[in-house]
Amino acid sequence: MPLHVTDFTWTQTDSEVHIRVPLKGAKTGNVDVVSTDDYLKVHFPPYLFEAFLFQPVDDERSSAKIGNGVAVFSLPKRTEGLWERLVLNSDDKETKRTIREAALMKQQQKLSAESKQKAEKQEAEKKYALQAAMKLETDERDRIQRLKDAERERTTAELAAWQNHLNRARTDTKRPEPEPTDPGRNQLEKKKNPAEVLPPRLSRTIRVTFTPREFPTALRESRVPEEEEWLRKQAEARRAAGADVNELKDLTEDERNPEWLKERGERCFLSGDYLGALNAYSLALRLNRKIPALYSNRAACHLKLKNLHKAIEDCSQALDLLSPAVDANAAARLRASVRRGSAFCQLQLYAEGLQDYEAALKIDPHNEALQEDAQRIRDMIQGSAAGQTET
């Protein structure tokens, strides 16, 4: 059975009613208020204040302030004038029950409408966030496409310059044309008897012998496990210095030239054969692992093929070879940093990607495209952090 509050106070003007209800030490969070045009309830267990208002008020413009141990209500009157009393002077329990139930029903409808409105607002905000994320992804794809187009144009120009240089070199070293053969001699050769043609060579078997395997220790002192370990280390040393001779013995002279393979990879890349370009750069790296451009160009192939982790590894290797940082290798360091940053961003590692873009901006601080890309990544990081905070 609740304890009814009787020590409340109220005042009025022609247009408003002010009610002051003491909360008797109750915390603000434990106070439940129900207010309609003709009913007001303040419940803070075990106390209850309930008022069946003398005349209707405007509940939409009513206000309540709860704090400092008191609840103060300001209720604008629908009809101006002074009231004879605050509450109805009636002991009709049925009338009060009807007013109370109608007030509770209206309160529930109000809370339901507010909940629905809140859900619609959250859905709208979620939809807006999704559209913003899609726009960022579209902008990122467009940016990457612009970088690809610029890289393609640059590579095409370099390839055209190289081709012109090669054509000039061939023209300068062009051999004289062979002298025309004697027509009469050709006719005589054609009239030879087919029987006079020499028979094919006879096959023979050639015996091949191999020199014995030599080790740095005398035979009486050598042991098989030590010899095998020595051979393994020798093979690793040869692979570290370059490709194994036995593995590359079937390659042509051009295919054993890292520069020729690099140019072949560039041609394949321009034609859209990214796997062919990747194979050309990989073979060139087996021949020479000290050329940074091979790692950087292979990273571009990995980006095309979505081998993002391998692209990061190749860019890191290229940047290691491009140290110390000097003006001569600034352009190469910028390309490697941008490619690694792009791979990080595609893996949604935006913080790492931003570091590479900022490193590229240190090399070329006036590059507007890099500035826009870096700012876009910062916005994505801030948007992701904001989304996590709201969740």
VENWO-V735064 format. One record per helix or strand. SS is the DSSP state (H for helix, E for strand). FROM is the first residue (numbers start at 1). TO is the last residue. If there is no record, write none. Layout:
SS_FROM_TO, SS_FROM_TO
//
This chain:
E_3_4, E_9_12, E_16_22, H_28_30, E_32_35, E_39_44, E_47_53, E_57_57, H_59_61, E_63_67, E_70_77, E_87_87, H_93_172, H_183_190, H_194_196, H_224_241, H_254_256, H_258_270, H_274_287, H_292_304, H_308_321, H_327_346, H_350_363, H_368_390
//
